[in-house]
Amino acid sequence: MMVATPGRLMDLLQKKMVSLDICRYLALDEADRMIDMGFEGDIRTIFSYFKGQRQTLLFSATMPKKIQNFAKSALVKPVTINVGRAGAASLDVIQEVEYVKEEAKMVYLLECLQKTPPPVLIFAEKKADVDAIHEYLLLKGVEAVAIHGGKDQEERTKAIEAFREGKKDVLVATDVASKGLDFPAIQHVINYDMPEEIENYVHRIGRTGRSGNTGIATTFINKACDESVLMDLKALLLEAKQKVPPVLQVLHCGDESMLDIGGERGCAFCGGLGHRITDCPKLEAMQTKQVSNIGRKDYLAHSSMDF
C-alpha cells in the first residue's frame, strides 16, 4: 500500500522509482480539495500509469458541480454512495452563529475560547488575519500556533505536531486545515469569519464532532458577509435543526428555496437555476439511487480504464 500526495507520486513515477503496473485499487481522498488546488491534471496523468483493470474510490465531503464533472469524465460507470447528504453539516456539531461587528471580533474571540476546554481550532479566510489573531492570542497568554499557505512546510509541520500532541491549546489556520487534517480531540471550532463558499463552512466545522463525539462550531458573521452564502448557512442550520439567529431569520430572497447569485437564482450544489441546495433534484436523485441495483459485472468488467 502506498499513501502519497499527487505531486510526490508524480515525481516518483517520472523517476521510475515506483510502478503501478500491478496496482488494482486507487483511492482519492479529499477529492474536492485536490481539484480545488489544481491537481486534476496530475491525477489524470497518474491514471495513465495504471495497466489493466483497476477500481477507483473517490471520497469527498461535498459534491459541487466540478467534482461531479470530474467523476463523469474520469471514471467509468461510477456508483455514488451517500453517507448522509453530500454537503450537509454533521448532526454531531452544535452550530452557533453570532453577529459580531468587525472591530469587536478579536475581543469576542477570547470569550468564545472559554466555551470549551482546549484544543480549539480557529479559522480565518486571510493569511494576514491568521497572523494577527495568532499574535493577539500570544499577547493574551494563550498557547497558540498558526498555519497558512505562506508558511513553509517545516513551520506548518511543527505547529500541527505541537497542537496534536497537546503542547499548544489553539491552532489558528486558513482553510489549509479544513480538509485532510484529523484532530479527533477538538471540541470547538471557531470561524473568525464566514467563508466565501458554503462547502468550506461544512469542511471547517467538520473538524469537530468526529467519531461519534459532540462538538461546537461558533461562527462570526456581520454586514460584511455575502448575503448569498448567509442564505445557504441559514438553510444548513434549518436542515440540521439548529438555532437560527435573528439576523439570519430575516433574510429572504422572495422564495426561501432559492439562492441569489449575481442576479441569477440557483443552487450552490449543482449550479442549476430555480432551487436551493436543500431542494436540489440532483441531490435527491443521488440519495434515492439504489446501489443494490448495480450488477457485479459493472464492478468487475475488464477494462484498461478504471471503474
C-alpha positions in Angstrom: 0.0 0.0 0.0 1.2 3.5 -0.8 -0.1 6.8 0.6 1.0 9.9 -1.3 0.2 13.4 -2.5 -0.4 13.8 -6.2 2.8 15.8 -6.7 5.1 13.4 -4.9 3.6 10.4 -6.6 4.0 12.1 -10.0 7.7 12.7 -9.1 8.3 9.1 -8.2 6.5 7.8 -11.3 8.5 10.0 -13.6 11.8 8.9 -12.0 10.6 5.3 -12.4 11.1 4.7 -8.7 7.5 3.4 -8.4 5.4 1.2 -10.8 1.7 1.0 -10.9 1.6 -1.9 -13.4 0.0 -4.4 -10.9 -1.9 -1.9 -8.8 -5.6 -2.6 -8.8 -7.0 0.0 -6.4 -6.7 3.8 -6.3 -8.3 5.9 -3.6 -8.7 9.6 -3.9 -9.4 11.1 -0.5 -10.5 14.7 -0.1 -11.1 14.8 -3.9 -12.8 18.2 -3.8 -9.8 19.8 -2.2 -7.3 18.2 -4.7 -9.4 19.6 -7.6 -9.6 23.0 -5.9 -5.8 23.1 -5.6 -5.3 22.4 -9.3 -4.3 18.7 -9.1 -6.8 17.5 -11.7 -4.2 17.3 -14.4 -1.8 15.4 -12.2 -4.5 12.9 -11.2 -5.4 12.2 -14.8 -1.7 11.7 -15.6 -1.4 9.3 -12.7 -4.3 7.4 -14.2 -2.3 6.8 -17.3 0.4 4.9 -15.4 -2.0 2.1 -14.5 -2.1 -1.0 -16.6 -5.1 -3.3 -17.0 -8.1 -3.4 -14.7 -8.5 -1.3 -11.6 -11.1 0.2 -9.3 -11.1 3.9 -8.3 -12.6 5.1 -5.0 -13.3 8.8 -4.8 -14.1 10.3 -1.4 -15.5 13.8 -0.9 -17.5 15.5 1.9 -19.1 17.8 -0.7 -20.2 17.2 -4.3 -20.1 20.5 -6.1 -20.5 20.6 -9.9 -16.8 20.4 -10.7 -16.4 17.2 -8.7 -19.4 15.7 -10.5 -18.0 16.6 -13.8 -14.6 15.2 -12.9 -16.2 11.9 -11.8 -18.2 11.6 -15.0 -15.2 12.3 -17.3 -12.5 10.4 -15.4 -14.4 7.3 -14.2 -16.4 4.6 -16.0 -19.8 3.7 -14.7 -19.3 5.5 -11.3 -21.5 4.4 -8.5 -22.5 7.0 -5.9 -22.8 6.0 -2.3 -24.1 8.7 0.1 -23.5 8.6 3.9 -25.9 11.3 4.9 -26.4 14.1 2.4 -23.4 15.4 0.4 -22.6 18.9 1.6 -24.6 18.6 4.8 -23.2 19.5 8.1 -22.7 16.8 10.8 -25.5 16.4 13.2 -23.0 15.9 16.0 -21.9 19.5 15.7 -23.8 22.2 17.6 -23.7 25.2 15.3 -23.8 28.7 16.9 -23.9 31.8 14.7 -23.1 35.1 16.3 -23.4 38.6 14.9 -20.1 40.4 15.8 -19.0 43.8 14.5 -15.7 43.7 12.7 -14.0 45.8 15.2 -15.2 43.7 18.1 -14.3 40.2 16.7 -10.8 39.9 18.3 -12.1 40.7 21.8 -15.1 38.4 21.4 -12.8 35.7 20.2 -11.3 35.5 23.7 -14.7 35.0 25.2 -15.5 32.2 22.8 -12.4 30.4 23.8 -13.9 30.0 27.2 -16.8 27.9 26.0 -14.9 24.6 26.0 -11.6 23.2 27.2 -8.8 23.0 24.6 -8.0 22.0 21.9 -9.7 24.7 19.8 -9.4 25.3 16.1 -9.8 28.9 14.7 -10.4 29.5 11.0 -9.8 32.8 9.2 -10.0 33.5 5.4 -6.9 35.6 5.1 -3.3 34.8 6.0 -2.9 38.3 7.4 -5.8 37.7 9.8 -4.4 34.3 10.9 -1.1 36.1 11.8 -2.9 38.9 13.6 -5.1 36.5 15.6 -2.1 34.4 16.5 -0.1 37.4 17.7 -3.1 38.7 19.7 -3.6 35.4 21.4 0.1 35.1 22.3 -0.1 38.6 23.9 -3.0 37.4 26.0 -1.1 34.4 27.2 -2.9 31.8 25.1 -0.8 28.8 24.0 -1.4 29.1 20.2 0.2 28.1 16.9 -0.7 29.2 13.4 -0.6 27.7 9.9 -1.3 29.0 6.4 0.0 28.7 2.9 2.6 31.5 3.4 4.5 29.4 6.0 7.0 26.8 4.9 6.4 23.1 5.3 8.7 22.8 8.3 6.8 25.5 10.2 3.4 24.0 9.4 4.6 20.5 10.4 5.9 21.7 13.8 2.8 23.7 14.5 0.5 20.8 13.7 2.5 18.3 15.8 2.6 20.7 18.8 -1.2 21.1 18.5 -1.9 17.4 18.1 0.4 16.4 21.0 -1.4 18.9 23.3 1.6 21.2 23.7 -0.5 24.0 22.3 -4.1 24.7 23.1 -5.2 26.6 20.0 -4.5 26.3 16.2 -5.2 29.3 14.0 -5.4 28.5 10.3 -6.8 29.3 6.9 -8.7 26.6 5.0 -5.5 24.7 4.6 -6.5 22.9 7.8 -10.2 22.4 6.9 -9.6 19.3 4.9 -7.3 16.4 5.2 -6.1 17.0 8.8 -7.6 14.9 11.6 -7.7 16.2 15.2 -10.1 13.8 17.0 -9.9 15.7 20.3 -11.1 19.0 19.0 -14.2 20.1 20.9 -14.7 23.6 19.4 -14.2 25.2 16.0 -14.4 29.0 15.7 -15.0 30.6 12.3 -13.5 34.1 12.8 -15.2 34.9 9.5 -17.7 33.2 7.2 -16.0 31.5 4.3 -17.0 32.6 0.8 -18.3 29.2 -0.2 -20.7 27.1 1.9 -18.7 23.9 1.1 -15.8 25.4 3.0 -18.0 26.1 6.0 -19.1 22.4 6.1 -15.4 21.3 5.9 -14.4 23.7 8.7 -17.0 22.6 11.2 -16.4 19.0 10.3 -13.1 19.2 12.2 -15.1 18.7 15.4 -17.9 16.3 16.3 -16.0 13.4 14.9 -16.1 9.6 15.7 -19.5 10.0 17.5 -18.4 12.8 19.7 -20.2 16.1 20.1 -18.6 19.4 19.1 -19.3 23.1 19.0 -18.9 25.4 16.0 -19.1 29.1 16.6 -19.3 31.4 13.5 -18.9 35.2 13.5 -21.0 37.0 10.9 -21.7 40.7 10.2 -22.8 43.0 7.5 -19.6 42.4 5.5 -20.7 38.8 4.8 -22.1 37.9 1.4 -25.8 37.5 1.6 -26.0 34.5 -0.7 -23.7 32.4 1.5 -25.6 33.5 4.6 -28.8 32.2 2.9 -27.1 28.9 2.4 -25.9 29.0 6.0 -29.5 29.5 7.1 -30.6 26.5 5.0 -28.0 24.3 6.6 -28.9 25.4 10.1 -32.6 24.6 9.4 -31.8 21.3 7.9 -29.7 20.3 10.9 -32.4 21.6 13.3 -30.0 24.2 14.7 -30.9 27.6 16.2 -31.2 30.3 13.5 -30.2 33.7 14.9 -32.5 36.7 14.3 -30.1 38.2 11.8 -30.5 35.2 9.6 -34.2 34.7 10.2 -35.0 38.0 8.5 -33.0 37.1 5.4 -35.1 36.1 2.4 -35.0 36.3 -1.4 -38.6 36.1 -2.4 -38.8 32.3 -2.5 -37.0 30.8 0.5 -35.9 27.8 -1.5 -33.8 29.9 -3.9 -30.3 31.4 -3.8 -29.5 34.7 -5.5 -26.1 34.6 -7.2 -25.1 37.6 -9.3 -28.7 38.4 -10.1 -29.5 34.8 -11.0 -31.3 32.4 -8.7 -29.7 29.0 -8.4 -28.3 26.1 -6.4 -24.9 26.3 -4.7 -24.6 22.5 -5.1 -25.1 21.9 -8.8 -25.2 25.4 -10.2 -28.7 24.9 -11.6 -31.2 27.7 -11.5 -34.5 27.8 -9.7 -33.8 26.0 -6.5 -31.5 26.0 -3.4 -29.2 23.3 -2.2 -31.8 21.8 0.1 -34.2 21.3 -2.8 -31.6 20.2 -5.4 -33.1 17.5 -7.7 -29.6 16.1 -8.4 -29.0 15.6 -4.7 -32.4 13.9 -4.4 -31.5 11.6 -7.3 -28.2 10.7 -5.7 -29.9 10.0 -2.4 -32.6 7.7 -3.9 -30.2 5.7 -6.1 -30.1 2.1 -5.1 -26.6 0.7 -5.0 -28.0 -2.8 -4.8 -29.3 -2.5 -8.4 -25.7 -2.3 -9.7 -24.6 -5.7 -11.1 -21.4 -7.4 -10.3 -20.4 -7.1 -13.9 -20.5 -3.4 -13.6 -17.8 -3.6 -10.9 -15.6 -6.3 -12.5 -15.9 -5.9 -16.2 -12.5 -6.0 -17.8 -11.2 -2.7 -19.0 -8.0 -0.7 -19.2 -9.8 2.1 -17.6 -11.0 2.5 -14.0 -14.4 2.0 -12.6 
